[in-house]
Amino acid sequence: MGAVRGRIVVAGGGIGGVSAAMGLAHKGYEVVVLEQAPQFGEIGAGIQIGPNAFHAMDYLGVGDAGRAKAVYVDKLIMMDGLTGTEVAHIDVGEAFRQRFGNPYAVIHRADLHEVFLAACRSHAKVRLVNNQTVIGYVNTSRGAKVLTASGETFEGDAVIGADGIRSRIRAQLTSGDELKLSGHVAYRAVLSIEQMPEDLRWNAATLWAGPKCHMVHYPLQGWKSFNLVATFVTDISSVGANEPGTREEILERFGHIVPRARKLLEVPKTWRRWVLGDRDPIENWVDGRVALLGDAAHPTHQYMAQGACMAMEDSVMLAHQLDKHDGDFAAAFAEYQAARIVRAYRVVLSSRLIGKHIYHAEGAERLVRNAVMGAKTQAEFCEDLAWLYGGTGLSAGDLKAAA
Ligand SMILES: Cc1cc2nc3c(=O)[nH]c(=O)nc-3n(C[C@H](O)[C@H](O)[C@H](O)COP(=O)(O)OP(=O)(O)OC[C@H]3O[C@@H](n4cnc5c(N)ncnc54)[C@H](O)[C@@H]3O)c2cc1C
């Protein structure tokens, strides 16, 4: 099993929790991941992952497994939902891949999660524990421990709160901070390839931007299915996840969109909906031997398609700092936080702006969007995105050394 450097308890077994477990185990830590659900798993939907996420997966030892499950789209396309014409596209083919050192891809969430789970299961230092709802933490004289609803205690040298947007660890660490309503609801469905209208079976992550709404579709699972997400402005007043949604509501909210796109929304028989929220950035993710990671630290709207990518990047930085500071958790956590805050919150704040002013633009704002985005060259798009896709926040030298 190799020398054990210490023991770390991770609260939450989503993409953040299992990627953190892999990063820490590779650095010699024994890791216990506590998940509230009866099984480790992800919802049936797609996710987009940028080159930065593949860099992170490479560092975490699962890059090839992840690349094997992904679909490689040629373009990211934005269509105008009112006219049905292209606003702009970004080529993410060979030149893009060369520039950023890894591809842009789409993948089923369960496949991405399973890649990490399989790695965790085959690593002697990782233990995955289900049916454990974390209710709080305590800093102790030699580390930290979490308490669970079943009355059990899991103790380690440190605790990582990777328990998502409604994190119990964050609630205690911040003494409670507000969940912000975005005013948007996202409806999700997965269509079989046969259900996807032939004229929309594009090898692209396609976004139809309409006033007060937008929809996204892309192929998944070796082109066996298509992921569909339709988001619109709502007045629902409480954040919610994975609730049943109604066909009537979605068809009404996209009534002004061109028939070519709208007809896609008539296909799914059932929908699940997420009433979206995020939280304001905070300057502290650490309390003694406890640190936050992933959505627990920086929940975000999905408009940059980067929430899970950021969680994987956090895992890289956390593992790197704990390795570098070798047992000095205070120094490691301080550097981890300092290295992650600006990058992760740039995504959070940019996502808020993009959702409102780009994807849902209306009137003159829509005309400005179309003119500005339509005039950009491929080189300019790449330059705009270089801060995000070009790395993981870790220096190129450190990334390379770890590979
Ligand atoms: C519509 C939509 C589309 C998105 N698209 C993309 C995309 O294209 N690309 C991208 O990178 N990101 C995307 N995201 C964001 C991404 O899904 C999240 O950022 C990511 O899943 C966060 O992972 P996490 O592990 O930090 O949190 P979560 O996925 O929320 O995982 C938290 C885990 O902790 C468990 N848990 C919670 N509370 C407790 C507790 N008290 N005790 C024990 N366990 C607990 C939960 O059951 C869960 O398993 C999207 C999000 C939405 C809503």
The ligand as an SDF file (V2000), in Angstrom:
LIG
                    3D

 53 58  0  0  0  0  0  0  0  0999 V2000
  -27.7710   22.4940  -15.7670 C   0  0  0  0  0  0  0  0  0  0  0  0
  -26.3190   22.3670  -15.3840 C   0  0  0  0  0  0  0  0  0  0  0  0
  -25.3530   22.1840  -16.3730 C   0  0  0  0  0  0  0  0  0  0  0  0
  -24.0060   22.1080  -16.0230 C   0  0  0  0  0  0  0  0  0  0  0  0
  -23.0790   21.9470  -17.0140 N   0  0  0  0  0  0  0  0  0  0  0  0
  -21.7670   21.9050  -16.7100 C   0  0  0  0  0  0  0  0  0  0  0  0
  -20.7930   21.7430  -17.7430 C   0  0  0  0  0  0  0  0  0  0  0  0
  -21.1430   21.6240  -18.9260 O   0  0  0  0  0  0  0  0  0  0  0  0
  -19.4650   21.7020  -17.3890 N   0  0  0  0  0  0  0  0  0  0  0  0
  -19.0560   21.8020  -16.0690 C   0  0  0  0  0  0  0  0  0  0  0  0
  -17.8510   21.7230  -15.8090 O   0  0  0  0  0  0  0  0  0  0  0  0
  -19.9770   21.9710  -15.0710 N   0  0  0  0  0  0  0  0  0  0  0  0
  -21.3050   22.0200  -15.3600 C   0  0  0  0  0  0  0  0  0  0  0  0
  -22.2260   22.1710  -14.3520 N   0  0  0  0  0  0  0  0  0  0  0  0
  -21.7580   22.3600  -12.9650 C   0  0  0  0  0  0  0  0  0  0  0  0
  -21.3970   21.0350  -12.2940 C   0  0  0  0  0  0  0  0  0  0  0  0
  -22.4780   20.1440  -12.3820 O   0  0  0  0  0  0  0  0  0  0  0  0
  -21.0350   21.2530  -10.8410 C   0  0  0  0  0  0  0  0  0  0  0  0
  -20.2010   22.3700  -10.7060 O   0  0  0  0  0  0  0  0  0  0  0  0
  -20.3020   20.0260  -10.2840 C   0  0  0  0  0  0  0  0  0  0  0  0
  -21.1340   18.8910  -10.3810 O   0  0  0  0  0  0  0  0  0  0  0  0
  -19.8770   20.2630   -8.8410 C   0  0  0  0  0  0  0  0  0  0  0  0
  -19.3440   19.0770   -8.3050 O   0  0  0  0  0  0  0  0  0  0  0  0
  -19.2020   18.9190   -6.7290 P   0  0  0  0  0  0  0  0  0  0  0  0
  -18.6880   17.5430   -6.5130 O   0  0  0  0  0  0  0  0  0  0  0  0
  -18.4580   20.0710   -6.1690 O   0  0  0  0  0  0  0  0  0  0  0  0
  -20.6960   19.0510   -6.1830 O   0  0  0  0  0  0  0  0  0  0  0  0
  -21.9130   18.0580   -6.4020 P   0  0  0  0  0  0  0  0  0  0  0  0
  -21.9290   17.5170   -7.7790 O   0  0  0  0  0  0  0  0  0  0  0  0
  -23.1260   18.7800   -5.9220 O   0  0  0  0  0  0  0  0  0  0  0  0
  -21.5890   16.8430   -5.4330 O   0  0  0  0  0  0  0  0  0  0  0  0
  -21.7700   16.9400   -4.0390 C   0  0  0  0  0  0  0  0  0  0  0  0
  -21.9170   15.5330   -3.5060 C   0  0  0  0  0  0  0  0  0  0  0  0
  -22.0070   15.6000   -2.0870 O   0  0  0  0  0  0  0  0  0  0  0  0
  -23.1060   14.8720   -1.6410 C   0  0  0  0  0  0  0  0  0  0  0  0
  -23.5610   15.5410   -0.4230 N   0  0  0  0  0  0  0  0  0  0  0  0
  -24.2350   16.7080   -0.3180 C   0  0  0  0  0  0  0  0  0  0  0  0
  -24.4580   17.0040    0.9660 N   0  0  0  0  0  0  0  0  0  0  0  0
  -23.9030   16.0020    1.6870 C   0  0  0  0  0  0  0  0  0  0  0  0
  -23.7990   15.7460    3.0740 C   0  0  0  0  0  0  0  0  0  0  0  0
  -24.3090   16.6000    3.9720 N   0  0  0  0  0  0  0  0  0  0  0  0
  -23.1560   14.6140    3.4690 N   0  0  0  0  0  0  0  0  0  0  0  0
  -22.6130   13.7410    2.5760 C   0  0  0  0  0  0  0  0  0  0  0  0
  -22.7140   13.9400    1.2410 N   0  0  0  0  0  0  0  0  0  0  0  0
  -23.3340   15.0650    0.8200 C   0  0  0  0  0  0  0  0  0  0  0  0
  -24.1110   14.9230   -2.7770 C   0  0  0  0  0  0  0  0  0  0  0  0
  -25.0340   13.8290   -2.7050 O   0  0  0  0  0  0  0  0  0  0  0  0
  -23.1850   14.8340   -3.9820 C   0  0  0  0  0  0  0  0  0  0  0  0
  -22.8920   13.5100   -4.3280 O   0  0  0  0  0  0  0  0  0  0  0  0
  -23.5980   22.2280  -14.6640 C   0  0  0  0  0  0  0  0  0  0  0  0
  -24.5720   22.4060  -13.6620 C   0  0  0  0  0  0  0  0  0  0  0  0
  -25.9160   22.4660  -14.0160 C   0  0  0  0  0  0  0  0  0  0  0  0
  -26.9240   22.6510  -12.9240 C   0  0  0  0  0  0  0  0  0  0  0  0
  1  2  1  0
  2  3  1  0
  2 52  2  0
  3  4  2  0
  4  5  1  0
  4 50  1  0
  5  6  2  0
  6  7  1  0
  6 13  1  0
  7  8  2  0
  7  9  1  0
  9 10  1  0
 10 11  2  0
 10 12  1  0
 12 13  2  0
 13 14  1  0
 14 15  1  0
 14 50  1  0
 15 16  1  0
 16 17  1  0
 16 18  1  0
 18 19  1  0
 18 20  1  0
 20 21  1  0
 20 22  1  0
 22 23  1  0
 23 24  1  0
 24 25  2  0
 24 26  1  0
 24 27  1  0
 27 28  1  0
 28 29  2  0
 28 30  1  0
 28 31  1  0
 31 32  1  0
 32 33  1  0
 33 34  1  0
 33 48  1  0
 34 35  1  0
 35 36  1  0
 35 46  1  0
 36 37  1  0
 36 45  1  0
 37 38  2  0
 38 39  1  0
 39 40  1  0
 39 45  2  0
 40 41  1  0
 40 42  2  0
 42 43  1  0
 43 44  2  0
 44 45  1  0
 46 47  1  0
 46 48  1  0
 48 49  1  0
 50 51  2  0
 51 52  1  0
 52 53  1  0
M  END
$$$$
